[in-house]
Amino acid sequence: MTKRSRYLASRPFAIGLSLGGLVLLMAAVSLFYTPYDPNKMEIPARLQGPGPAHPFGTDQFGRDILSRVMKGAINSLAVGLIAVGIGMSLGVLLGVLAGYYGSWLDEALMRLMDAIYGFPAVLLAILITSVLGPGIEKSMIAIGLSYAPLFARLARGNFLSLKEREFALAAKAVGRSGLAIAWRHILPNTFPILIIQATVCFALAILAEAGLSYLGLGTQPPDPSWGRMLKEAQAYMNLSPWPAVFPGLAIMIAVLGFNLLGDGLRDILDPRIKFLKR
C-alpha cells in the first residue's frame, strides 16, 4: 500500500481532514470577504432567524452571525496555531535538555513539568490570564504554557529510548557531539509523534480559547470569538436560539475535525499502532 493510499484508507484522517479543511477554508475566505461587516449593528434587524438576507440569522445587536462566525474562525485558528507553537517549542527544548543531561537537571525539569501538568489546561490558562489580564495574546501564552509538559514528556521519552539505538551509537562512534546527535538524528525521529500530539493539542487549544472567551478572559469585544458569541447569546436563548447554535456548531466541527485528524495521523505515522493492527 502506497503512502497516499494509507492516508485515504484512514477514515478518521479523511473525515478530520474534511472538517478541518472546511474550517480553514472559512477562515481563509473571511480574510477577503464576509457577507456583512462582522461588527456592524442594525438594531431593526436584531434576533432574526436564518433567511436569504442572513443565512445564519442575526444576533441581539443585528449583526450578521455568518460573518461573525467566519471572522471568529481566524481568531480560533490563530490562537490554536500560536499556542501549540509555544507549547511545542518550549516543551521539546526542555524535554531534550532533560533527556540529554539527565541527573539533577532531568529531575528538576520533569518535576516542574509535573507541577504544571497537575493543573487542568483551562484552569491554568484562567489563572495566567487572571494575572496577566484578558486578551487574545495572553490566551495564546497561557494555553501554550499549559501544553508544554505534554511535549516535554514526549521529547524526553523518545530521546531516552532512541539515544541507545544503532544510528545514534554510530553517529557517536564517528565523533559527533551529544547535542549534534540529539538535534540531527534523534529529534527528527520524534517528529511523527510530535505532529500527532500537536494536532490533538490544536483542537484542545481551540476549545480552551472558546472557554476563555466565554469567561471574558480571551478575545475582547468587538472582535468576534465563538466562545464570546455563546456567552452573549445565552441571555437571548428564549427569544432566538440561532446566535448560540451556529457558534456552537463551529466549535464542534473544528474540535471534532482536528481530533479526528490527530487520530488518523496516529494510525498512519505511529509504527506501534501499525504493528498492533497487523
QUILINFEN-V346306 format. One record per helix or strand of 2 or more residues. SS is the DSSP state (2 for helix, 1 for strand). FROM is the first residue (numbers start at 1). LEN is the number of residues. If there is no record, write none. Layout:
BEGIN
ss=SS from=FROM len=LEN
ss=SS from=FROM len=LEN
END
This chain:
BEGIN
ss=2 from=3 len=7
ss=2 from=11 len=20
ss=2 from=43 len=3
ss=2 from=65 len=37
ss=2 from=103 len=15
ss=2 from=121 len=12
ss=2 from=136 len=27
ss=2 from=166 len=8
ss=2 from=178 len=37
ss=2 from=226 len=11
ss=2 from=242 len=28
ss=2 from=271 len=6
END
